[in-house]
Amino acid sequence: MKKLVLSVAFLIGASAATFAQQKANVQLVGNTYKALPRQSDTAAAAKPTGRYYLDKKGQMWPVYQSNNGKLFALRTSAAGKQYRYYIKPSTDTLDFEGN
């Protein structure tokens, strides 16, 4: 019985913590709610590596390292939208410190 009560209390606490961590997406201005700009992990937040990705068409795209260490090329589609193309280099090319 104690295990059941403890597990229910844990689930309620975990769900409350999940809701408490959500960021606001609107701001109250006067009597209206104004949408806040979306915060996303863009290339500005990522670190540039100084290297480039060369695709099959011969276009060069800058390579960045995300906050969690993954490498990606910031590409632009034909429609003009930017997106990340994640790169999985072989193990012998992971040394970026001058080799």
CYANA upper distance limits for C-alpha pairs under 8 A (distance plus 0.5 A):
  1 MET  CA      5 VAL  CA      6.84
  2 LYS  CA      6 LEU  CA      6.54
  3 LYS  CA      7 SER  CA      6.49
  4 LEU  CA      8 VAL  CA      6.66
  5 VAL  CA      9 ALA  CA      6.63
  6 LEU  CA     10 PHE  CA      6.55
  7 SER  CA     11 LEU  CA      6.68
  8 VAL  CA     12 ILE  CA      6.73
  9 ALA  CA     13 GLY  CA      6.63
 10 PHE  CA     14 ALA  CA      6.52
 11 LEU  CA     15 SER  CA      6.63
 12 ILE  CA     16 ALA  CA      6.67
 13 GLY  CA     17 ALA  CA      6.66
 14 ALA  CA     18 THR  CA      6.73
 15 SER  CA     19 PHE  CA      6.89
 16 ALA  CA     20 ALA  CA      6.67
 17 ALA  CA     21 GLN  CA      6.89
 18 THR  CA     22 GLN  CA      7.56
 24 ALA  CA     36 LEU  CA      8.47
 25 ASN  CA     35 ALA  CA      6.60
 25 ASN  CA     36 LEU  CA      5.86
 25 ASN  CA     37 PRO  CA      8.17
 25 ASN  CA     38 ARG  CA      7.94
 26 VAL  CA     33 TYR  CA      6.42
 26 VAL  CA     34 LYS  CA      5.88
 26 VAL  CA     35 ALA  CA      4.91
 26 VAL  CA     36 LEU  CA      5.69
 27 GLN  CA     33 TYR  CA      5.93
 27 GLN  CA     34 LYS  CA      5.66
 27 GLN  CA     35 ALA  CA      6.88
 27 GLN  CA     36 LEU  CA      7.08
 28 LEU  CA     32 THR  CA      6.38
 28 LEU  CA     33 TYR  CA      5.03
 28 LEU  CA     34 LYS  CA      6.73
 29 VAL  CA     33 TYR  CA      6.46
 29 VAL  CA     34 LYS  CA      7.03
 41 ASP  CA     45 ALA  CA      6.48
 41 ASP  CA     46 ALA  CA      7.97
 42 THR  CA     46 ALA  CA      7.15
 43 ALA  CA     47 LYS  CA      7.91
 43 ALA  CA     64 TYR  CA      7.54
 43 ALA  CA     66 SER  CA      8.38
 43 ALA  CA     74 LEU  CA      7.78
 45 ALA  CA     66 SER  CA      8.20
 45 ALA  CA     67 ASN  CA      8.09
 46 ALA  CA     64 TYR  CA      6.64
 46 ALA  CA     65 GLN  CA      6.19
 46 ALA  CA     66 SER  CA      5.26
 46 ALA  CA     67 ASN  CA      6.49
 47 LYS  CA     64 TYR  CA      5.99
 47 LYS  CA     65 GLN  CA      5.71
 47 LYS  CA     66 SER  CA      7.07
 47 LYS  CA     67 ASN  CA      8.25
 48 PRO  CA     62 PRO  CA      8.08
 48 PRO  CA     63 VAL  CA      6.77
 48 PRO  CA     64 TYR  CA      4.81
 48 PRO  CA     65 GLN  CA      6.74
 49 THR  CA     63 VAL  CA      6.45
 49 THR  CA     64 TYR  CA      5.87
 49 THR  CA     65 GLN  CA      7.07
 50 GLY  CA     62 PRO  CA      7.80
 50 GLY  CA     63 VAL  CA      7.44
 50 GLY  CA     64 TYR  CA      8.41
 51 ARG  CA     62 PRO  CA      6.74
 51 ARG  CA     63 VAL  CA      6.08
 52 TYR  CA     60 MET  CA      6.43
 52 TYR  CA     61 TRP  CA      5.83
 52 TYR  CA     62 PRO  CA      5.03
 52 TYR  CA     63 VAL  CA      5.72
 52 TYR  CA     73 ALA  CA      8.07
 53 TYR  CA     60 MET  CA      5.96
 53 TYR  CA     61 TRP  CA      5.55
 53 TYR  CA     62 PRO  CA      6.77
 53 TYR  CA     63 VAL  CA      6.79
 53 TYR  CA     73 ALA  CA      6.89
 54 LEU  CA     58 GLY  CA      6.30
 54 LEU  CA     59 GLN  CA      6.11
 54 LEU  CA     60 MET  CA      5.10
 54 LEU  CA     61 TRP  CA      7.02
 55 ASP  CA     59 GLN  CA      6.13
 55 ASP  CA     60 MET  CA      7.16
 55 ASP  CA     61 TRP  CA      8.46
 61 TRP  CA     73 ALA  CA      6.34
 61 TRP  CA     74 LEU  CA      6.79
 61 TRP  CA     75 ARG  CA      6.68
 62 PRO  CA     73 ALA  CA      6.08
 62 PRO  CA     74 LEU  CA      6.62
 63 VAL  CA     71 LEU  CA      7.25
 63 VAL  CA     72 PHE  CA      6.05
 63 VAL  CA     73 ALA  CA      4.88
 63 VAL  CA     74 LEU  CA      7.09
 64 TYR  CA     71 LEU  CA      6.24
 64 TYR  CA     72 PHE  CA      5.96
 64 TYR  CA     73 ALA  CA      6.70
 64 TYR  CA     74 LEU  CA      7.90
 65 GLN  CA     69 GLY  CA      6.13
 65 GLN  CA     70 LYS  CA      6.00
 65 GLN  CA     71 LEU  CA      5.08
 65 GLN  CA     72 PHE  CA      6.90
 66 SER  CA     70 LYS  CA      5.81
 66 SER  CA     71 LEU  CA      6.87
 66 SER  CA     72 PHE  CA      7.96
 70 LYS  CA     86 TYR  CA      7.89
 70 LYS  CA     87 ILE  CA      8.31
 71 LEU  CA     86 TYR  CA      6.41
 71 LEU  CA     87 ILE  CA      5.99
 71 LEU  CA     88 LYS  CA      7.84
 72 PHE  CA     84 ARG  CA      6.38
 72 PHE  CA     85 TYR  CA      5.76
 72 PHE  CA     86 TYR  CA      4.56
 72 PHE  CA     87 ILE  CA      5.70
 73 ALA  CA     84 ARG  CA      6.27
 73 ALA  CA     85 TYR  CA      5.57
 73 ALA  CA     86 TYR  CA      6.83
 73 ALA  CA     87 ILE  CA      7.57
 74 LEU  CA     82 GLN  CA      7.16
 74 LEU  CA     83 TYR  CA      6.39
 74 LEU  CA     84 ARG  CA      5.41
 74 LEU  CA     85 TYR  CA      6.87
 75 ARG  CA     82 GLN  CA      6.10
 75 ARG  CA     83 TYR  CA      6.00
 75 ARG  CA     84 ARG  CA      6.64
 75 ARG  CA     85 TYR  CA      7.18
 76 THR  CA     80 GLY  CA      6.26
 76 THR  CA     81 LYS  CA      5.99
 76 THR  CA     82 GLN  CA      4.86
 76 THR  CA     83 TYR  CA      6.78
 77 SER  CA     81 LYS  CA      5.87
 77 SER  CA     82 GLN  CA      6.85
 77 SER  CA     83 TYR  CA      8.07
 89 PRO  CA     93 THR  CA      6.78
 89 PRO  CA     94 LEU  CA      7.26
 90 SER  CA     94 LEU  CA      7.51
 95 ASP  CA     99 ASN  CA      6.75
